[in-house]
Amino acid sequence: MALENSSESVEESEMADDLLLDHWLEHNLPDAKWAAKGIGWYRWSHLSTAEKAGKITEKMSRHLDLTDEQKGQVYALNLEKVQSMESVCQSGQHDRQAWKQLRDDWKNEVRGVLTPEQQKKFWR
């Protein structure tokens, strides 16, 4: 019985972590939400900027079937985006319009790298 309760509390804890992660990412880094969720918020928060951009690029590569050339271009865009987002966070500016502009600029730049078929899968 103790093992069952233990596993249930671990599952509940993981569910709570996922919900908190979803909420935080939705409001702070909405585009990275699906990248961070796969590894857990604690580990995500301890990754370097380059590692975060790499994780986002890996997931995008699997989802969009990126070529090697596209991976390099998308990684550079993701790195720039994560740096911009972290800079805005550290400055204490939480202007919704600034976040939206950063996201929209990134999406448009990424679309420029993708084929028409990949664009259909990207950001539905």
N, CA, C and O atoms as a MOPAC input file, in Angstrom:
PM7 MOZYME 1SCF
protein

 N      0.82000 1    -1.19000 1     0.00000 1
 C      0.00000 1     0.00000 1     0.00000 1
 C      0.86200 1     1.25100 1     0.00000 1
 O      0.55100 1     2.21500 1    -0.70000 1
 N      1.92600 1     1.25200 1     0.76300 1
 C      2.77800 1     2.43800 1     0.83200 1
 C      3.35800 1     2.76200 1    -0.54000 1
 O      3.49300 1     3.93000 1    -0.90400 1
 N      3.70200 1     1.71800 1    -1.30200 1
 C      4.24500 1     1.96000 1    -2.63200 1
 C      3.20000 1     2.58900 1    -3.54600 1
 O      3.52100 1     3.47800 1    -4.33600 1
 N      1.94400 1     2.13200 1    -3.44500 1
 C      0.88700 1     2.70600 1    -4.27200 1
 C      0.71000 1     4.17800 1    -3.95200 1
 O      0.63100 1     5.00500 1    -4.86000 1
 N      0.64800 1     4.51500 1    -2.66900 1
 C      0.49500 1     5.91600 1    -2.27200 1
 C      1.68600 1     6.73400 1    -2.73500 1
 O      1.54800 1     7.87700 1    -3.17100 1
 N      2.85900 1     6.12400 1    -2.63100 1
 C      4.07100 1     6.82300 1    -3.05200 1
 C      4.03100 1     7.12300 1    -4.53700 1
 O      4.35000 1     8.23700 1    -4.95300 1
 N      3.63700 1     6.12800 1    -5.35400 1
 C      3.58800 1     6.35700 1    -6.79500 1
 C      2.47800 1     7.33500 1    -7.15400 1
 O      2.62500 1     8.12700 1    -8.08500 1
 N      1.35600 1     7.28400 1    -6.41300 1
 C      0.28600 1     8.23700 1    -6.68000 1
 C      0.73800 1     9.65200 1    -6.38400 1
 O      0.44000 1    10.57300 1    -7.14500 1
 N      1.46300 1     9.83700 1    -5.27300 1
 C      1.90400 1    11.19000 1    -4.93200 1
 C      2.94000 1    11.68800 1    -5.93300 1
 O      2.98700 1    12.88400 1    -6.21700 1
 N      3.76500 1    10.80500 1    -6.46900 1
 C      4.72500 1    11.19400 1    -7.49600 1
 C      3.98100 1    11.61400 1    -8.75300 1
 O      4.31500 1    12.62700 1    -9.36700 1
 N      2.96000 1    10.82900 1    -9.14200 1
 C      2.16900 1    11.17600 1   -10.32000 1
 C      1.44700 1    12.49800 1   -10.12000 1
 O      1.40800 1    13.33000 1   -11.02700 1
 N      0.87100 1    12.69800 1    -8.92800 1
 C      0.18000 1    13.95600 1    -8.64800 1
 C      1.17300 1    15.11900 1    -8.68500 1
 O      0.86200 1    16.18900 1    -9.20800 1
 N      2.35200 1    14.90800 1    -8.13600 1
 C      3.38000 1    15.94100 1    -8.13000 1
 C      3.80100 1    16.29100 1    -9.55500 1
 O      3.95800 1    17.46300 1    -9.89700 1
 N      3.98100 1    15.25500 1   -10.38500 1
 C      4.36600 1    15.49400 1   -11.77700 1
 C      3.25400 1    16.22500 1   -12.51600 1
 O      3.52600 1    17.10200 1   -13.33600 1
 N      1.98600 1    15.86500 1   -12.22900 1
 C      0.86400 1    16.55400 1   -12.85800 1
 C      0.83400 1    18.01900 1   -12.43900 1
 O      0.61100 1    18.90300 1   -13.26700 1
 N      1.05900 1    18.27200 1   -11.15900 1
 C      1.07000 1    19.64900 1   -10.66700 1
 C      2.21000 1    20.42600 1   -11.30900 1
 O      2.03600 1    21.58300 1   -11.69200 1
 N      3.38100 1    19.79300 1   -11.43000 1
 C      4.51600 1    20.44700 1   -12.08300 1
 C      4.18300 1    20.78900 1   -13.52100 1
 O      4.51500 1    21.87500 1   -13.99700 1
 N      3.52300 1    19.86400 1   -14.22300 1
 C      3.13100 1    20.11400 1   -15.61200 1
 C      2.16800 1    21.29000 1   -15.70900 1
 O      2.29100 1    22.12700 1   -16.60300 1
 N      1.20100 1    21.35400 1   -14.78200 1
 C      0.23900 1    22.44600 1   -14.81100 1
 C      0.90800 1    23.77900 1   -14.54000 1
 O      0.61600 1    24.77100 1   -15.20800 1
 N      1.81000 1    23.80800 1   -13.55800 1
 C      2.54000 1    25.03600 1   -13.26600 1
 C      3.41300 1    25.43600 1   -14.45300 1
 O      3.48300 1    26.61100 1   -14.81200 1
 N      4.06800 1    24.46800 1   -15.04800 1
 C      4.90800 1    24.73500 1   -16.20600 1
 C      4.06600 1    25.29000 1   -17.34800 1
 O      4.44300 1    26.27800 1   -17.97700 1
 N      2.93400 1    24.66000 1   -17.61500 1
 C      2.04400 1    25.13500 1   -18.67400 1
 C      1.65000 1    26.58800 1   -18.42900 1
 O      1.70600 1    27.41800 1   -19.33700 1
 N      1.25300 1    26.88700 1   -17.19700 1
 C      0.80200 1    28.23900 1   -16.86100 1
 C      1.93400 1    29.24600 1   -17.04100 1
 O      1.74500 1    30.29000 1   -17.66500 1
 N      3.10800 1    28.93700 1   -16.49700 1
 C      4.22700 1    29.87700 1   -16.58300 1
 C      4.63700 1    30.08900 1   -18.03300 1
 O      4.82100 1    31.22600 1   -18.46500 1
 N      4.78100 1    29.00600 1   -18.78800 1
 C      5.21400 1    29.12900 1   -20.17100 1
 C      4.19700 1    29.86500 1   -21.02600 1
 O      4.55900 1    30.65000 1   -21.90300 1
 N      2.92000 1    29.60500 1   -20.76500 1
 C      1.87000 1    30.26800 1   -21.53700 1
 C      1.97000 1    31.78500 1   -21.39500 1
 O      1.71100 1    32.52200 1   -22.34600 1
 N      2.34700 1    32.24400 1   -20.20700 1
 C      2.41100 1    33.67900 1   -19.96000 1
 C      3.78900 1    34.27300 1   -20.22000 1
 O      3.89700 1    35.48300 1   -20.42200 1
 N      4.83100 1    33.47600 1   -20.22200 1
 C      6.17200 1    34.02000 1   -20.35700 1
 C      6.87700 1    33.62800 1   -21.65200 1
 O      7.45600 1    34.48300 1   -22.32300 1
 N      6.83400 1    32.38300 1   -22.00000 1
 C      7.49000 1    31.90400 1   -23.21800 1
 C      6.55000 1    30.96200 1   -23.95000 1
 O      6.82300 1    29.76400 1   -24.02500 1
 N      5.45700 1    31.46700 1   -24.48900 1
 C      4.44500 1    30.57500 1   -25.05200 1
 C      4.96300 1    29.66100 1   -26.15300 1
 O      4.45900 1    28.54900 1   -26.30500 1
 N      5.94400 1    30.09100 1   -26.91900 1
 C      6.44000 1    29.27400 1   -28.01600 1
 C      7.33400 1    28.13600 1   -27.54800 1
 O      7.50800 1    27.14400 1   -28.25600 1
 N      7.89500 1    28.27700 1   -26.36400 1
 C      8.77300 1    27.23900 1   -25.84000 1
 C      8.02100 1    26.24000 1   -24.98000 1
 O      8.60800 1    25.26600 1   -24.50900 1
 N      6.74100 1    26.46700 1   -24.77100 1
 C      5.94400 1    25.63400 1   -23.86900 1
 C      6.09500 1    24.15800 1   -24.18200 1
 O      6.38000 1    23.36300 1   -23.28700 1
 N      5.91100 1    23.78700 1   -25.41800 1
 C      5.95300 1    22.37000 1   -25.76600 1
 C      7.36700 1    21.82500 1   -25.71700 1
 O      7.54400 1    20.61700 1   -25.56100 1
 N      8.38100 1    22.67200 1   -25.84400 1
 C      9.76300 1    22.19300 1   -25.74400 1
 C     10.13500 1    21.91800 1   -24.29400 1
 O     10.73400 1    20.88800 1   -23.98300 1
 N      9.78300 1    22.83500 1   -23.41700 1
 C     10.15000 1    22.69300 1   -22.00900 1
 C      9.36200 1    21.59000 1   -21.32700 1
 O      9.89300 1    20.89700 1   -20.45900 1
 N      8.11500 1    21.42000 1   -21.70300 1
 C      7.25800 1    20.44900 1   -21.02200 1
 C      7.84300 1    19.04000 1   -21.09200 1
 O      7.70800 1    18.26300 1   -20.14800 1
 N      8.48400 1    18.71500 1   -22.19700 1
 C      9.02900 1    17.38000 1   -22.36500 1
 C     10.15400 1    17.04000 1   -21.40500 1
 O     10.38900 1    15.86400 1   -21.12500 1
 N     10.86100 1    18.05400 1   -20.89300 1
 C     11.98200 1    17.76200 1   -19.99700 1
 C     11.71300 1    18.19900 1   -18.56600 1
 O     12.50600 1    17.89100 1   -17.67700 1
 N     10.63900 1    18.89400 1   -18.32400 1
 C     10.30700 1    19.34200 1   -16.98100 1
 C     10.85800 1    20.73300 1   -16.70700 1
 O     11.96000 1    21.08500 1   -17.13000 1
 N     10.06500 1    21.50600 1   -15.99100 1
 C     10.41900 1    22.90000 1   -15.75300 1
 C     11.74300 1    23.05300 1   -15.01800 1
 O     12.54000 1    23.91600 1   -15.38600 1
 N     12.00300 1    22.25900 1   -14.00900 1
 C     13.23200 1    22.42400 1   -13.22700 1
 C     14.45600 1    22.27500 1   -14.12100 1
 O     15.35900 1    23.11100 1   -14.09700 1
 N     14.47600 1    21.21400 1   -14.90300 1
 C     15.62000 1    21.00900 1   -15.79600 1
 C     15.68000 1    22.10600 1   -16.84900 1
 O     16.76400 1    22.58800 1   -17.18000 1
 N     14.51100 1    22.50900 1   -17.38600 1
 C     14.47000 1    23.57500 1   -18.40100 1
 C     15.08100 1    24.86100 1   -17.83600 1
 O     15.85500 1    25.53300 1   -18.51800 1
 N     14.73700 1    25.20000 1   -16.60100 1
 C     15.20000 1    26.45700 1   -16.01700 1
 C     16.70700 1    26.45600 1   -15.77100 1
 O     17.30300 1    27.52000 1   -15.60200 1
 N     17.32500 1    25.28700 1   -15.74800 1
 C     18.75900 1    25.20000 1   -15.50900 1
 C     19.57000 1    25.02500 1   -16.78500 1
 O     20.79000 1    24.87900 1   -16.72400 1
 N     18.91100 1    25.03800 1   -17.93500 1
 C     19.62700 1    24.93600 1   -19.20400 1
 C     20.17700 1    26.30300 1   -19.59100 1
 O     19.61000 1    27.33600 1   -19.23500 1
 N     21.27500 1    26.29700 1   -20.31500 1
 C     21.80800 1    27.55000 1   -20.84400 1
 C     20.90500 1    28.02600 1   -21.98200 1
 O     20.05300 1    27.28200 1   -22.46700 1
 N     21.10000 1    29.24800 1   -22.38800 1
 C     20.32800 1    29.79600 1   -23.50200 1
 C     20.51700 1    28.93900 1   -24.75100 1
 O     19.55100 1    28.63300 1   -25.45000 1
 N     21.74300 1    28.55800 1   -25.02600 1
 C     22.04000 1    27.73600 1   -26.20600 1
 C     21.36800 1    26.36800 1   -26.10800 1
 O     20.86900 1    25.84800 1   -27.10500 1
 N     21.35500 1    25.78300 1   -24.90500 1
 C     20.70800 1    24.48100 1   -24.72700 1
 C     19.19200 1    24.57900 1   -24.92200 1
 O     18.58200 1    23.68100 1   -25.50100 1
 N     18.58700 1    25.66300 1   -24.44200 1
 C     17.15400 1    25.86400 1   -24.63900 1
 C     16.84500 1    25.97600 1   -26.13100 1
 O     15.91200 1    25.34400 1   -26.62600 1
 N     17.62800 1    26.77800 1   -26.83900 1
 C     17.42700 1    26.92700 1   -28.28600 1
 C     17.60100 1    25.57800 1   -28.97300 1
 O     16.87600 1    25.26600 1   -29.91800 1
 N     18.55900 1    24.77400 1   -28.50400 1
 C     18.77500 1    23.44500 1   -29.07200 1
 C     17.59100 1    22.52200 1   -28.85200 1
 O     17.19800 1    21.79000 1   -29.76000 1
 N     17.01400 1    22.54700 1   -27.64300 1
 C     15.84800 1    21.70000 1   -27.34400 1
 C     14.65800 1    22.09500 1   -28.21500 1
 O     13.96500 1    21.23200 1   -28.75500 1
 N     14.42300 1    23.40000 1   -28.35000 1
 C     13.31200 1    23.86400 1   -29.18400 1
 C     13.54100 1    23.42000 1   -30.62500 1
 O     12.61900 1    22.94800 1   -31.29000 1
 N     14.77300 1    23.57300 1   -31.10100 1
 C     15.10900 1    23.20300 1   -32.47300 1
 C     14.94300 1    21.70000 1   -32.69200 1
 O     14.44400 1    21.28100 1   -33.73600 1
 N     15.35800 1    20.88700 1   -31.71800 1
 C     15.19600 1    19.42900 1   -31.83600 1
 C     13.72800 1    19.05500 1   -32.01800 1
 O     13.38700 1    18.26000 1   -32.89400 1
 N     12.86400 1    19.63200 1   -31.19000 1
 C     11.44000 1    19.30700 1   -31.28600 1
 C     10.86200 1    19.80500 1   -32.60300 1
 O     10.07000 1    19.11000 1   -33.23900 1
 N     11.25500 1    20.99700 1   -33.01100 1
 C     10.76800 1    21.52600 1   -34.28500 1
 C     11.24400 1    20.64700 1   -35.43800 1
 O     10.50200 1    20.40400 1   -36.39100 1
 N     12.48500 1    20.17300 1   -35.34500 1
 C     13.05900 1    19.32600 1   -36.39100 1
 C     12.27000 1    18.03000 1   -36.54400 1
 O     11.97900 1    17.60000 1   -37.66000 1
 N     11.92900 1    17.41300 1   -35.41600 1
 C     11.14000 1    16.17900 1   -35.45700 1
 C      9.73600 1    16.44500 1   -36.00100 1
 O      9.21900 1    15.67000 1   -36.80600 1
 N      9.13700 1    17.52000 1   -35.56800 1
 C      7.75900 1    17.83800 1   -35.96900 1
 C      7.67100 1    18.26700 1   -37.43100 1
 O      6.71700 1    17.92100 1   -38.12800 1
 N      8.66800 1    19.02100 1   -37.89000 1
 C      8.61100 1    19.59500 1   -39.23500 1
 C      9.50900 1    18.88800 1   -40.24200 1
 O      9.50100 1    19.23200 1   -41.42400 1
 N     10.28900 1    17.89700 1   -39.78600 1
 C     11.21700 1    17.17600 1   -40.65900 1
 C     12.16800 1    18.14600 1   -41.36500 1
 O     12.22900 1    18.19800 1   -42.59300 1
 N     12.90500 1    18.91000 1   -40.56000 1
 C     13.82300 1    19.91400 1   -41.09800 1
 C     15.05400 1    19.27500 1   -41.72700 1
 O     15.52000 1    18.22800 1   -41.27800 1
 N     15.57300 1    19.91200 1   -42.76600 1
 C     16.84700 1    19.49000 1   -43.35400 1
 C     17.96200 1    19.98900 1   -42.45100 1
 O     17.72200 1    20.79500 1   -41.55200 1
 N     19.19100 1    19.51300 1   -42.68800 1
 C     20.33000 1    19.97500 1   -41.88600 1
 C     20.52100 1    21.48600 1   -42.02900 1
 O     20.80600 1    22.17300 1   -41.04800 1
 N     20.36500 1    21.99700 1   -43.24000 1
 C     20.51100 1    23.43600 1   -43.46300 1
 C     19.44200 1    24.21900 1   -42.69600 1
 O     19.73300 1    25.24300 1   -42.07800 1
 N     18.20200 1    23.72300 1   -42.74500 1
 C     17.11200 1    24.37100 1   -42.02500 1
 C     17.34800 1    24.33200 1   -40.51800 1
 O     17.06300 1    25.30200 1   -39.81600 1
 N     17.87200 1    23.20200 1   -40.01700 1
 C     18.14400 1    23.08600 1   -38.58200 1
 C     19.08300 1    24.18900 1   -38.12300 1
 O     18.86000 1    24.80500 1   -37.08100 1
 N     20.13300 1    24.44000 1   -38.89600 1
 C     21.08300 1    25.49700 1   -38.53800 1
 C     20.42800 1    26.87100 1   -38.53300 1
 O     20.67400 1    27.67800 1   -37.63600 1
 N     19.59700 1    27.13600 1   -39.52800 1
 C     18.91800 1    28.42600 1   -39.61500 1
 C     17.89200 1    28.58100 1   -38.49600 1
 O     17.79900 1    29.64200 1   -37.87900 1
 N     17.12700 1    27.53200 1   -38.23600 1
 C     16.10500 1    27.58000 1   -37.18600 1
 C     16.77400 1    27.69000 1   -35.81400 1
 O     16.27900 1    28.40500 1   -34.94300 1
 N     17.89200 1    26.99100 1   -35.61500 1
 C     18.60700 1    27.09500 1   -34.34000 1
 C     19.02400 1    28.54500 1   -34.09400 1
 O     18.84500 1    29.06100 1   -32.99100 1
 N     19.57600 1    29.20600 1   -35.11300 1
 C     20.01000 1    30.60200 1   -34.96500 1
 C     18.81900 1    31.49700 1   -34.59500 1
 O     18.95000 1    32.37700 1   -33.74500 1
 N     17.66600 1    31.27800 1   -35.22400 1
 C     16.46500 1    32.06300 1   -34.90500 1
 C     15.97300 1    31.76900 1   -33.48900 1
 O     15.56300 1    32.67800 1   -32.76700 1
 N     16.01800 1    30.48900 1   -33.09600 1
 C     15.58700 1    30.11800 1   -31.75000 1
 C     16.52600 1    30.69200 1   -30.69300 1
 O     16.07800 1    31.14100 1   -29.63700 1
 N     17.81000 1    30.67800 1   -30.97300 1
 C     18.78500 1    31.23500 1   -30.03200 1
 C     18.52800 1    32.72800 1   -29.84100 1
 O     18.52200 1    33.23000 1   -28.71800 1
 N     18.32000 1    33.41700 1   -30.93800 1
 C     18.02300 1    34.85700 1   -30.87100 1
 C     16.74200 1    35.11200 1   -30.08500 1
 O     16.66700 1    36.04900 1   -29.29000 1
 N     15.73300 1    34.27100 1   -30.31400 1
 C     14.45700 1    34.43900 1   -29.62600 1
 C     14.58300 1    34.19700 1   -28.13000 1
 O     14.07700 1    34.98300 1   -27.32900 1
 N     15.25500 1    33.11100 1   -27.74600 1
 C     15.41100 1    32.80400 1   -26.31900 1
 C     16.21000 1    33.92400 1   -25.64700 1
 O     15.87700 1    34.33600 1   -24.53600 1
 N     17.25100 1    34.41600 1   -26.30400 1
 C     18.03200 1    35.52100 1   -25.74000 1
 C     17.16300 1    36.76200 1   -25.55100 1
 O     17.23900 1    37.42800 1   -24.51900 1
 N     16.34100 1    37.06600 1   -26.54900 1
 C     15.45300 1    38.23300 1   -26.45100 1
 C     14.45200 1    38.06600 1   -25.32100 1
 O     14.22600 1    38.99200 1   -24.54200 1
 N     13.85100 1    36.88000 1   -25.23200 1
 C     12.86100 1    36.62200 1   -24.18600 1
 C     13.49600 1    36.71900 1   -22.79600 1
 O     12.92100 1    37.31600 1   -21.88600 1
 N     14.67000 1    36.13600 1   -22.63900 1
 C     15.33900 1    36.18100 1   -21.34000 1
 C     15.74100 1    37.60600 1   -20.99200 1
 O     15.67800 1    38.00500 1   -19.82800 1
 N     16.14700 1    38.36400 1   -21.97900 1
 C     16.51700 1    39.76000 1   -21.75900 1
 C     15.31100 1    40.57300 1   -21.28600 1
 O     15.41600 1    41.37300 1   -20.35600 1
 N     14.18300 1    40.36000 1   -21.92700 1
 C     12.96100 1    41.05900 1   -21.52300 1
 C     12.56700 1    40.64900 1   -20.10400 1
 O     12.17700 1    41.49600 1   -19.30100 1
 N     12.66600 1    39.36200 1   -19.79500 1
 C     12.34200 1    38.87600 1   -18.44100 1
 C     13.23700 1    39.53200 1   -17.39600 1
 O     12.75800 1    40.00300 1   -16.36400 1
 N     14.53500 1    39.55800 1   -17.67100 1
 C     15.49000 1    40.10100 1   -16.70700 1
 C     15.33500 1    41.60100 1   -16.52400 1
 O     15.64500 1    42.13000 1   -15.45600 1
 N     14.86000 1    42.29300 1   -17.55300 1
 C     14.68600 1    43.74300 1   -17.45700 1
 C     13.45100 1    44.11600 1   -16.64900 1
 O     13.28400 1    45.26700 1   -16.24800 1
 N     12.58700 1    43.13100 1   -16.41300 1
 C     11.37300 1    43.38400 1   -15.64900 1
 C     10.24000 1    43.93900 1   -16.49200 1
 O      9.17900 1    44.26300 1   -15.95900 1
 N     10.44200 1    44.05500 1   -17.78100 1
 C      9.39300 1    44.54400 1   -18.67400 1
 C      8.49200 1    43.37700 1   -19.03000 1
 O      8.93300 1    42.38300 1   -19.60700 1
 N      7.25100 1    43.51200 1   -18.68400 1
 C      6.30600 1    42.44400 1   -18.99900 1
 C      5.15300 1    43.02000 1   -19.80700 1
 O      3.98100 1    42.81900 1   -19.49100 1
 N      5.51800 1    43.73200 1   -20.84600 1
 C      4.54100 1    44.35300 1   -21.72800 1
 C      4.02100 1    43.30400 1   -22.69600 1
 O      4.77700 1    42.72700 1   -23.47700 1
 N      2.72200 1    43.07100 1   -22.63300 1
 C      2.10500 1    42.05300 1   -23.47900 1
 C      2.38500 1    42.31000 1   -24.95900 1
 O      2.61900 1    41.37200 1   -25.72100 1
 N      2.36100 1    43.55400 1   -25.35300 1
 C      2.59900 1    43.89000 1   -26.75800 1
 C      4.03900 1    43.56300 1   -27.16600 1
 O      4.27500 1    43.10900 1   -28.28600 1
 N      4.99600 1    43.79100 1   -26.27200 1
 C      6.39500 1    43.46400 1   -26.57700 1
 C      6.56900 1    41.96000 1   -26.76600 1
 O      7.26700 1    41.52300 1   -27.68100 1
 N      5.93300 1    41.16400 1   -25.89500 1
 C      6.00700 1    39.70500 1   -26.02000 1
 C      5.40500 1    39.26000 1   -27.34500 1
 O      5.97100 1    38.42700 1   -28.05300 1
 N      4.24400 1    39.83200 1   -27.66700 1
 C      3.55900 1    39.46200 1   -28.90600 1
 C      4.41300 1    39.82300 1   -30.11800 1
 O      4.48400 1    39.05600 1   -31.07800 1
 N      5.05200 1    40.96800 1   -30.08000 1
 C      5.89300 1    41.38500 1   -31.19700 1
 C      7.09100 1    40.45100 1   -31.35900 1
 O      7.43200 1    40.07000 1   -32.47900 1
 N      7.73100 1    40.08000 1   -30.24800 1
 C      8.84900 1    39.13200 1   -30.30700 1
 C      8.40900 1    37.80600 1   -30.92300 1
 O      9.09200 1    37.24900 1   -31.78200 1
 N      7.26400 1    37.31500 1   -30.47100 1
 C      6.74700 1    36.04300 1   -30.97500 1
 C      6.39500 1    36.13600 1   -32.45900 1
 O      6.74000 1    35.25000 1   -33.24100 1
 N      5.71600 1    37.20100 1   -32.83800 1
 C      5.31400 1    37.36100 1   -34.23700 1
 C      6.53000 1    37.49900 1   -35.16000 1
 O      6.55700 1    36.92500 1   -36.24900 1
 N      7.52500 1    38.25700 1   -34.72200 1
 C      8.75500 1    38.40700 1   -35.52200 1
 C      9.43100 1    37.05700 1   -35.71500 1
 O      9.86000 1    36.71700 1   -36.81800 1
 N      9.52300 1    36.28100 1   -34.62000 1
 C     10.15600 1    34.96000 1   -34.68500 1
 C      9.39100 1    34.04100 1   -35.62800 1
 O      9.99000 1    33.36100 1   -36.46100 1
 N      8.06200 1    34.02100 1   -35.49500 1
 C      7.25100 1    33.14500 1   -36.34400 1
 C      7.43900 1    33.48600 1   -37.82100 1
 O      7.57200 1    32.59000 1   -38.65500 1
 N      7.45000 1    34.76800 1   -38.14100 1
 C      7.63400 1    35.18200 1   -39.53200 1
 C      9.01300 1    34.80800 1   -40.05800 1
 O      9.14500 1    34.39400 1   -41.20900 1
 N     10.03900 1    34.94900 1   -39.22700 1
 C     11.39000 1    34.57800 1   -39.64500 1
 C     11.50200 1    33.07200 1   -39.86200 1
 O     12.12800 1    32.62900 1   -40.82500 1
 N     10.90100 1    32.28700 1   -38.97500 1
 C     10.93100 1    30.82900 1   -39.11900 1
 C     10.17600 1    30.41600 1   -40.38000 1
 O     10.64100 1    29.55700 1   -41.12800 1
 N      9.04400 1    31.00900 1   -40.61100 1
 C      8.27000 1    30.68300 1   -41.82300 1
 C      9.10700 1    30.89800 1   -43.08600 1
 O      8.95700 1    30.16100 1   -44.06100 1
 N      9.98600 1    31.90500 1   -43.07400 1
 C     10.83900 1    32.18100 1   -44.22200 1
 C     11.83000 1    31.07300 1   -44.51800 1
 O     12.33700 1    30.97800 1   -45.63500 1
 N     12.11400 1    30.23000 1   -43.53000 1
 C     13.05300 1    29.12200 1   -43.67900 1
 C     12.34000 1    27.85000 1   -44.14500 1
 O     12.96300 1    26.97100 1   -44.74000 1
 N     11.05400 1    27.75400 1   -43.87800 1
 C     10.29800 1    26.52300 1   -44.11700 1
 C      9.74100 1    26.43000 1   -45.53300 1
 O      9.50500 1    27.43600 1   -46.20200 1
 N      9.54100 1    25.19300 1   -45.96400 1
 C      8.86600 1    24.93700 1   -47.23600 1
 C      7.36500 1    25.15200 1   -47.03200 1
 O      6.90500 1    25.20200 1   -45.89100 1
 N      6.59500 1    25.27800 1   -48.11200 1
 C      5.14300 1    25.43600 1   -47.95000 1
 C      4.49600 1    24.28800 1   -47.16300 1
 O      3.56800 1    24.52100 1   -46.38800 1
 N      4.97100 1    23.06300 1   -47.35300 1
 C      4.41100 1    21.91800 1   -46.61700 1
 C      4.71500 1    22.03300 1   -45.12200 1
 O      3.86100 1    21.75200 1   -44.28200 1
 N      5.94200 1    22.45000 1   -44.80300 1
 C      6.31600 1    22.60100 1   -43.40300 1
 C      5.55100 1    23.75800 1   -42.75600 1
 O      5.19100 1    23.69300 1   -41.58000 1
 N      5.31000 1    24.80300 1   -43.52400 1
 C      4.57300 1    25.95000 1   -43.00100 1
 C      3.16500 1    25.56100 1   -42.57700 1
 O      2.62200 1    26.12900 1   -41.62900 1
 N      2.57000 1    24.59600 1   -43.27100 1
 C      1.23000 1    24.13700 1   -42.91800 1
 C      1.22100 1    23.46900 1   -41.53600 1
 O      0.24000 1    23.57400 1   -40.80000 1
 N      2.31800 1    22.78200 1   -41.18900 1
 C      2.41700 1    22.09800 1   -39.89300 1
 C      2.81500 1    23.05900 1   -38.77800 1
 O      2.50600 1    22.82800 1   -37.60800 1
 N      3.50300 1    24.13900 1   -39.14800 1
 C      4.05100 1    25.07100 1   -38.16100 1
 C      2.98200 1    26.00500 1   -37.64800 1
 O      2.29700 1    26.67300 1   -38.42200 1
 N      2.84600 1    26.04700 1   -36.34400 1
 C      1.98300 1    26.99300 1   -35.65100 1
 C      0.57300 1    27.01800 1   -36.20500 1
 O      0.11100 1    28.03600 1   -36.72000 1
 N     -0.09100 1    25.91100 1   -36.09700 1
 C     -1.47600 1    25.81500 1   -36.58600 1
 C     -2.39800 1    26.70200 1   -35.82700 1
 O     -3.59400 1    26.73800 1   -36.11400 1

